[in-house]
Amino acid sequence: MASTKLEQSALSLLTAFENAGKSVSRVIIEGRKIEIVLSTEHDADDFDRIDMRHGKT
């Protein structure tokens, strides 16, 4: 029964982070510890995914 309460706590934390606009990549539950890893995809440069080559290279 305790694991269900812990999982509910993890889900509520996940919902809170996503409602705050944060992108969560992983949720890790070890014993009584909940670890939430935020995605760093938005921290990257906006031009990383654009091919910036011009002409022949």
FENRAMO-V209360 format. One record per residue. SS is DSSP state (H for helix, E for strand, C for the rest). PHI is phi as a letter, one per 30 degrees, with the letter a starting at -180 (none if undefined). PSI is psi in whole degrees, 0 to 359 (* if undefined). Layout:
ss->SS phi->PHI psi->PSI
ss->SS phi->PHI psi->PSI
This chain:
ss->C phi->none psi->328
ss->H phi->d psi->325
ss->H phi->d psi->328
ss->H phi->d psi->319
ss->H phi->d psi->320
ss->H phi->d psi->318
ss->H phi->d psi->322
ss->H phi->d psi->321
ss->H phi->d psi->318
ss->H phi->d psi->318
ss->H phi->d psi->322
ss->H phi->d psi->324
ss->H phi->d psi->318
ss->H phi->d psi->315
ss->H phi->d psi->319
ss->H phi->d psi->316
ss->H phi->d psi->317
ss->H phi->d psi->325
ss->H phi->d psi->334
ss->C phi->d psi->359
ss->C phi->j psi->8
ss->C phi->c psi->142
ss->C phi->c psi->119
ss->E phi->c psi->129
ss->E phi->c psi->327
ss->E phi->b psi->150
ss->E phi->b psi->123
ss->E phi->c psi->127
ss->E phi->c psi->118
ss->E phi->b psi->107
ss->C phi->i psi->241
ss->C phi->c psi->6
ss->E phi->c psi->132
ss->E phi->c psi->124
ss->E phi->c psi->128
ss->E phi->c psi->123
ss->E phi->c psi->119
ss->E phi->d psi->147
ss->C phi->d psi->138
ss->C phi->c psi->15
ss->H phi->d psi->323
ss->H phi->d psi->344
ss->H phi->d psi->344
ss->C phi->d psi->164
ss->C phi->d psi->141
ss->C phi->d psi->338
ss->C phi->c psi->3
ss->C phi->d psi->327
ss->C phi->c psi->3
ss->C phi->c psi->132
ss->C phi->d psi->113
ss->C phi->c psi->11
ss->C phi->d psi->145
ss->C phi->b psi->129
ss->C phi->i psi->203
ss->C phi->c psi->131
ss->C phi->b psi->*
